[in-house]
């Protein structure tokens, strides 16, 4: 009998409490309503309380982001999985500290965000993965590059400054196939470091 489909919630860049005082009020209810079997956090967690809150919904696996120095002893930089035949790497996407600071330099000199720069780094860091899950950019990505699927759920707290809402992701994996979805979080927006109802 084939294995039941696996439903994974993917969260990144929650930034609690360094940029916002709490998780988006719609995030936990949305993960519960989806009925996720597992939650992956792609870094910039910033507080173990975030992982505790997510773990009340489903088991959580997480990786360390560039803002997670306090969690570095407890949370790895990379996680490798085989989800029903789909080789998967979970990372934050900033690379080494040298790569991180070089990226900051490129950001300044080249005039800001470059999807190709971040996606290229993710592909170089996980050349054999069928599914690469990353965060860091605060911008949602769901696309194929050759045989590899790049998936960034965007930030659940700090979306890009273009009016888009915060987001998280859902992955439905079954018998070697992946269906990926970016889910917007509505009902509240940030004012300073607090969520205010829309």
C-alpha positions in Angstrom: 0.0 0.0 0.0 1.5 3.4 -0.9 2.4 5.8 1.9 -0.2 8.5 2.7 0.7 12.0 1.3 2.9 14.1 3.5 1.7 17.6 4.2 4.5 20.0 5.4 4.1 23.5 6.6 7.1 25.7 5.7 7.9 28.8 7.7 10.8 31.2 7.5 12.0 34.5 8.8 9.6 34.9 11.8 12.0 37.3 13.5 10.4 37.1 16.9 11.3 39.2 18.9 14.0 41.0 17.0 11.7 42.7 14.5 8.2 41.8 15.7 6.8 40.9 19.1 4.9 37.7 18.2 4.0 35.3 15.4 1.5 36.6 12.9 -1.9 35.9 14.5 -3.1 33.9 11.4 -0.1 31.6 11.2 -0.8 29.0 13.8 -4.5 28.7 12.9 -3.6 28.4 9.2 -1.2 25.5 9.9 -3.8 23.8 12.1 -6.5 24.2 9.5 -4.2 22.7 6.8 -3.6 19.7 9.0 0.2 19.6 8.5 2.1 16.5 9.5 5.4 18.4 9.9 6.6 22.0 10.1 10.0 23.1 8.7 11.5 26.4 9.7 14.1 27.8 7.3 15.8 30.1 9.8 15.8 33.5 11.4 13.7 32.0 14.2 15.3 34.4 16.7 13.6 32.8 19.8 13.1 29.1 20.9 9.6 30.2 21.9 8.7 30.3 18.2 9.7 26.6 17.8 7.7 25.8 20.9 4.6 27.5 19.5 4.9 25.7 16.2 5.5 22.3 17.9 2.1 22.5 19.5 0.7 22.1 15.9 3.1 19.4 14.6 6.7 18.2 14.9 9.2 20.8 13.9 12.6 20.7 12.2 14.6 23.9 11.8 17.8 25.4 10.6 19.9 28.3 11.8 19.6 31.7 10.1 22.0 34.6 10.2 20.0 36.1 13.1 20.0 32.9 15.1 23.4 33.1 16.8 21.8 32.3 20.2 20.4 29.1 18.7 23.5 27.9 16.8 24.4 25.3 19.4 20.9 23.7 19.2 19.9 24.1 15.5 21.9 22.9 12.5 22.8 25.0 9.4 21.4 22.3 7.0 18.9 19.5 7.3 18.7 16.6 4.8 15.6 14.6 4.3 14.1 12.0 2.0 10.4 12.6 1.8 8.8 9.7 -0.1 11.7 9.6 -2.5 12.2 13.4 -2.8 15.7 14.3 -1.7 15.3 17.5 0.2 17.7 20.1 1.7 16.5 22.7 4.2 18.7 25.7 4.7 18.4 29.4 5.5 20.2 30.4 2.3 22.8 32.9 3.5 25.7 30.4 3.2 28.9 30.9 5.2 29.6 34.2 7.0 32.0 35.1 4.2 29.3 34.5 1.6 26.8 36.5 3.8 29.1 39.6 4.0 30.0 39.4 0.3 26.3 39.3 -0.5 25.8 42.5 1.6 28.6 44.1 -0.4 26.9 43.1 -3.7 23.5 44.3 -2.3 25.0 47.8 -1.8 27.1 48.0 -5.0 24.5 46.4 -7.3 21.5 48.3 -6.1 19.6 45.8 -3.9 18.0 42.4 -4.2 18.9 39.9 -6.9 16.9 36.7 -7.1 19.6 35.1 -9.3 22.3 35.7 -6.6 20.3 34.0 -3.8 18.9 31.2 -6.0 22.4 30.5 -7.5 23.8 30.1 -4.0 21.1 27.7 -2.9 21.7 25.6 -6.0 25.4 25.5 -5.3 24.9 24.5 -1.7 22.6 21.6 -2.5 23.6 20.4 -6.0 22.1 16.9 -5.5 18.8 17.8 -3.9 15.5 17.5 -5.8 13.8 20.0 -3.5 15.7 23.0 -2.0 13.9 24.8 0.8 15.4 28.1 1.9 14.5 31.5 3.4 16.6 34.6 4.1 15.3 36.8 1.2 11.8 37.4 2.6 10.6 36.8 -0.9 8.5 33.8 -1.9 9.9 31.5 -4.6 8.4 28.4 -6.1 10.1 27.3 -9.4 11.9 24.6 -11.1 15.5 25.0 -12.2 16.3 22.0 -14.3 15.4 19.0 -12.2 15.5 20.9 -8.9 12.6 22.7 -7.2 13.5 25.9 -5.4 11.0 26.8 -2.6 11.1 29.8 -0.4 8.0 30.4 1.7 8.8 34.1 2.1 8.7 35.8 5.5 5.9 35.1 7.9 6.7 38.5 9.6 8.6 40.9 7.3 7.5 40.7 3.7 9.2 42.8 1.0 8.3 46.5 1.0 5.9 46.3 -1.9 2.6 45.8 -0.2 2.5 42.0 -0.3 1.4 40.2 2.9 3.5 37.9 5.0 3.5 34.3 3.7 4.2 30.7 4.6 4.3 27.6 2.5 2.6 24.2 2.1 4.2 21.2 0.5 2.2 18.1 -0.4 4.6 15.2 -1.2 3.4 11.9 -2.4 5.2 9.1 -4.2 8.0 11.3 -5.4 5.9 14.2 -6.5 5.8 17.7 -4.9 2.9 20.1 -5.0 4.0 23.4 -3.5 1.9 26.4 -2.5 2.7 29.9 -1.1 0.0 30.9 1.4 -0.6 34.6 2.2 -1.3 35.6 5.8 -4.2 38.1 6.1 -6.0 39.7 9.0 -3.2 41.7 10.5 -0.4 44.0 9.5 2.7 45.3 11.3 2.8 48.7 12.9 6.2 49.0 14.4 6.9 45.8 16.2 3.3 44.8 16.8 0.5 43.2 14.8 -2.6 45.3 14.3 -5.9 43.8 13.0 -6.7 44.8 9.4 
